[in-house]
Amino acid sequence: MTGPKPVVVVGDVLLDEDIEGVATRLSPDAPAPVVDVTGDRRHPGGAGLAAALAARGGRDVVLVTALGDDPASEAVRRDLDGRVRLLELPLHGTLPVKTRVLAGGRPVVRIDRGGGTPGEPDDAVREALAGAHAVLVADYGRHTAGAVRTHLEDVARRTPLVWDPHPRGDAPVPGARIVTPNAAEVVALCAGGPGLPGSSLGAFAERGAELAERWRAAGVAVTLGDRGVLLTRPGGGTPMLIPAPFRADGDPCGAGDCFAAATVAALADGLLPEEALQRAVAAAAAFVAAGGAGNPDLWHTPAVPGPARHPAADAFELAESVRARGGTVVATGGCFDLVHAGHVGLLESARRIGDCLIVCLNSDASVTRRKGPGRPLNPAADRARVLAALGSVDAVVVFEEDTPEAVLGRLRPDVWVKGGDYSVQDLPEAEVLRGWGGQAVVLPYLDGRSTTLLARRAADAAAVTLRSAEG
């Protein structure tokens, strides 16, 4: 494989079907609602949905799953084509189809059909797992994970692995970085065992720690809906609660897949587990608020790469793809020598303006010319990596000139953002943006924060320490 290593998703694919309608009366022959159908839609579910969500940012994703020759399998192949790369295990039987009948957006009944058993993996599966940047196991109790368990046990020793479990599925392999059961699954998996009764945080902390020990996992992240996620470790200790950023009112179907997909993507980007879970909680809340798995935009828009989170993401391709979808490209620039709270606030505010945020970063030589000898304190590669790891930044491009006009001419952003005491009239970039109808704006900036002040403070502290040592 060339280029960045892929994220590999292993698990059970389903075909999800939603039949939508309205119910205003009961059937005359039974106390059951009559649903007048207004529409229906079908899309990949289970591991198929998780893989598609992991690939939304333009990430290279390989899906290892069992598919057959039945119509449901063919429908899944069509929907995933161009979004993920498929590595198929033979399916002995038919692909499961999960049908929900909804009235007024709420489920009335669910009907499950089909099912089969996966066959043996080939060498291509082993090679894909061996070359993975991170691995997600989306277990829906159909035992695809069990068919490749030996390979998963090997990869978990050296690669971040997230396991989304199922009470009827296979136990996570030892060494999983994060296991992501929901509250109901935790209760089912711990049924009959020790633990506090009820649904208190203390009860889930105890159950999560018990499961972490049982599975020999580094951490178990229990998803608790509106309450957020509780991260527990083997041996107990104080758990970490990561609250949801807002209350999301919408269809929660698929939220667990979104959470697991966002977690593995964040680990692949180099984030710590706690940081990855924060990003995943926010992603799941936004997913539910947008309509969950039933959001037609997930499948009715072209499989065009969107914002990418990798430091090496091509900023120019990103800008072009966002524009092609009718989105808003936002850019900002600077040295970002020591990223501090002022920078973080500015970048978060800038990202909320549009559909992607690209940072134009001064090269080392450019910083030296602007700031003088001794700067930058950090080389461009390190500064770019720190910026790209922030959830608000979608891509970074380094430019050699003293000002970013040339790189802006290539990016052609819709909005150029600066922070601090500038006025729009003072920005030399404003005139450049007017050439293609772009707009320069100034955002509020935290007072008293700057790299120069931080460097001076650090130098003063070092001098005091040296004088104390000499005294």
Sequence and secondary structure as in RCSB ss.txt:
>XXXX:A:sequence
MTGPKPVVVVGDVLLDEDIEGVATRLSPDAPAPVVDVTGDRRHPGGAGLAAALAARGGRDVVLVTALGDDPASEA
VRRDLDGRVRLLELPLHGTLPVKTRVLAGGRPVVRIDRGGGTPGEPDDAVREALAGAHAVLVADYGRHTAGAVRT
HLEDVARRTPLVWDPHPRGDAPVPGARIVTPNAAEVVALCAGGPGLPGSSLGAFAERGAELAERWRAAGVAVTLG
DRGVLLTRPGGGTPMLIPAPFRADGDPCGAGDCFAAATVAALADGLLPEEALQRAVAAAAAFVAAGGAGNPDLWH
TPAVPGPARHPAADAFELAESVRARGGTVVATGGCFDLVHAGHVGLLESARRIGDCLIVCLNSDASVTRRKGPGR
PLNPAADRARVLAALGSVDAVVVFEEDTPEAVLGRLRPDVWVKGGDYSVQDLPEAEVLRGWGGQAVVLPYLDGRS
TTLLARRAADAAAVTLRSAEG
>XXXX:A:secstr
  SS  EEEEE EEEEEEEEEEEEEE TTSS EEEEEEEEEEEEEEHHHHHHHHTTTS  EEEEEEE SSHHHHH
HHHHHTTTSEEEEEEEEEEEEEEEEEEETTEEEEEEEEEEEEE    HHHHHHHHT SEEEEE  SS HHHHTHH
HHHHHTTTS EEEE  TTS    TT SEE  BHHHHHHHTTTSS  SSS HHHHHHHHHHHHHHHT S EEEE G
GG EEEE TT    EEE  SS   S  TTHHHHHHHHHHHHHHTT  HHHHHHHHHHHHHHHHHTTGGG THHHH
S        STT  HHHHHHHHHHTT  EEEEEE  SS  HHHHHHHHHHHTTSSEEEEEEE HHHHHHHH TT 
 SS HHHHHHHHHHSTT  EEEEE SSSSHHHHHHH  SEEEEESS  GGG HHHHHHHTTT EEEEE   TT  
HHHHHHHHHHHHHHHHHHHH 
